[in-house]
Amino acid sequence: MEVCTLAVGNTQVKNNVFLAPMAGYTDYSLRKLQLEMGAGLTFTELVSAKGLMYGGAGSKELLYSGEEIKDTAAQIFGADAFFLRAACESEYLKDFKIVDINMGCPVPKVFKNGEGSALLTDIKKAENIIKECVKSGKIITVKIRTGQKKGDDVATDFAMMSENAGASLITVHGRVREDYYSGEPDFNAIERAKRAVKIPVIANGGIFTEEDAINMIERTGADGVMLARGAIANPFLVSKLTKTPINITLKDYMLKHIKLFSKRVEDKRAAMEFRKFVPYYFKGMTGVKELKLALLKAENTAEIIELLSKNL
Ligand SMILES: Cc1cc2nc3c(=O)[nH]c(=O)nc-3n(C[C@H](O)[C@H](O)[C@H](O)COP(=O)(O)O)c2cc1C
């Protein structure tokens, strides 16, 4: 695939290989690591616009982006245009140039509130949300799925509506809500959406290898790819795609990850956060069963650092 800079509204992003928003995973630590691997743009995990406006400390923490804020988009979700626009205009998002609106989250708690993927059932409401957020002066991007159930394809209509409403980029996760995260992405739906608009269309879903990324671009003609679980399971995938020279082993990467966590949060929590990544990092590795088990039980970061340092 051709890796190139991308104009998004009135800004340029470094390249067209993005790291997806992933709740519980793409905190500052992972975003920083993947920017070092060459990602063109990263996203915070979804943050409730209402939660933010009611001053939730947790929401603010999710937005922390350090100096990397220039290569980070804030992703917000909600059903109420008033709150979404207010979030865009708030102090919390002041330093983010790009704000992404989540229209794909399948989680029942979100869906039942008319948020996330529920917006795909109400194009007028979604349009109003985008128009209101655009008035904030932020560069607004949108992340959608292709619909609710097998056979749906709302991607083209949503891409056209988003462009007309003033959005500067759309990411299409080529799966429907009932797919959650499994199954082959609907390449045709992404391709149709791409052909229908002039704003960049980013393709997402099921990219775990370089070949998957090449195949995605070939089959959809999309302007770029967004990597999600593939970037967690294979920390070097972004660097391979972007041809970013790196001089770091998986062991060093893991050590860096745990140290970044421990700088940001209380020690026990840093250990817990790191433990979530263990199944991904050790997948397919042989002879590490005991180390994996020990890491999954580790209660503090010193223990994790020692285990990794001595056993890898
Ligand atoms: C654990 C997890 C958390 C996610 N959280 C978000 C989120 O906060 N916002 C969002 O737009 N998508 C979220 N997603 C969806 C991903 O961004 C992506 O669209 C999806 O995983 C498909 O890509 P993949 O098949 O390459 O993993 C999440 C996915 C996973 C697995």
The ligand as an SDF file (V2000), in Angstrom:
LIG
                    3D

 31 33  0  0  0  0  0  0  0  0999 V2000
  -11.4550   -3.8810   23.1110 C   0  0  0  0  0  0  0  0  0  0  0  0
  -11.9640   -2.9810   22.0140 C   0  0  0  0  0  0  0  0  0  0  0  0
  -12.3420   -1.6990   22.3190 C   0  0  0  0  0  0  0  0  0  0  0  0
  -12.8270   -0.8520   21.3150 C   0  0  0  0  0  0  0  0  0  0  0  0
  -13.1640    0.4540   21.6240 N   0  0  0  0  0  0  0  0  0  0  0  0
  -13.5270    1.2930   20.6350 C   0  0  0  0  0  0  0  0  0  0  0  0
  -13.7430    2.6780   20.8990 C   0  0  0  0  0  0  0  0  0  0  0  0
  -13.5600    3.1750   22.0230 O   0  0  0  0  0  0  0  0  0  0  0  0
  -14.1420    3.4700   19.8630 N   0  0  0  0  0  0  0  0  0  0  0  0
  -14.3140    2.9710   18.5970 C   0  0  0  0  0  0  0  0  0  0  0  0
  -14.6710    3.7210   17.6720 O   0  0  0  0  0  0  0  0  0  0  0  0
  -14.1030    1.6750   18.3260 N   0  0  0  0  0  0  0  0  0  0  0  0
  -13.6860    0.8360   19.2930 C   0  0  0  0  0  0  0  0  0  0  0  0
  -13.3950   -0.4470   18.9940 N   0  0  0  0  0  0  0  0  0  0  0  0
  -13.4600   -0.9020   17.6020 C   0  0  0  0  0  0  0  0  0  0  0  0
  -12.0930   -0.7560   16.9150 C   0  0  0  0  0  0  0  0  0  0  0  0
  -11.7260    0.5970   16.8160 O   0  0  0  0  0  0  0  0  0  0  0  0
  -12.1580   -1.3810   15.5070 C   0  0  0  0  0  0  0  0  0  0  0  0
  -13.1490   -0.7080   14.7710 O   0  0  0  0  0  0  0  0  0  0  0  0
  -12.4810   -2.8650   15.5480 C   0  0  0  0  0  0  0  0  0  0  0  0
  -11.7130   -3.5300   16.5280 O   0  0  0  0  0  0  0  0  0  0  0  0
  -12.2580   -3.5180   14.1890 C   0  0  0  0  0  0  0  0  0  0  0  0
  -10.9080   -3.5410   13.8420 O   0  0  0  0  0  0  0  0  0  0  0  0
  -10.0100   -4.8910   13.9580 P   0  0  0  0  0  0  0  0  0  0  0  0
  -10.8280   -6.0020   13.3660 O   0  0  0  0  0  0  0  0  0  0  0  0
   -8.7850   -4.5630   13.1660 O   0  0  0  0  0  0  0  0  0  0  0  0
   -9.7380   -5.1120   15.4130 O   0  0  0  0  0  0  0  0  0  0  0  0
  -12.9330   -1.3200   19.9800 C   0  0  0  0  0  0  0  0  0  0  0  0
  -12.5490   -2.6300   19.6880 C   0  0  0  0  0  0  0  0  0  0  0  0
  -12.0600   -3.4490   20.6770 C   0  0  0  0  0  0  0  0  0  0  0  0
  -11.6360   -4.8450   20.3160 C   0  0  0  0  0  0  0  0  0  0  0  0
  1  2  1  0
  2  3  1  0
  2 30  2  0
  3  4  2  0
  4  5  1  0
  4 28  1  0
  5  6  2  0
  6  7  1  0
  6 13  1  0
  7  8  2  0
  7  9  1  0
  9 10  1  0
 10 11  2  0
 10 12  1  0
 12 13  2  0
 13 14  1  0
 14 15  1  0
 14 28  1  0
 15 16  1  0
 16 17  1  0
 16 18  1  0
 18 19  1  0
 18 20  1  0
 20 21  1  0
 20 22  1  0
 22 23  1  0
 23 24  1  0
 24 25  2  0
 24 26  1  0
 24 27  1  0
 28 29  2  0
 29 30  1  0
 30 31  1  0
M  END
$$$$
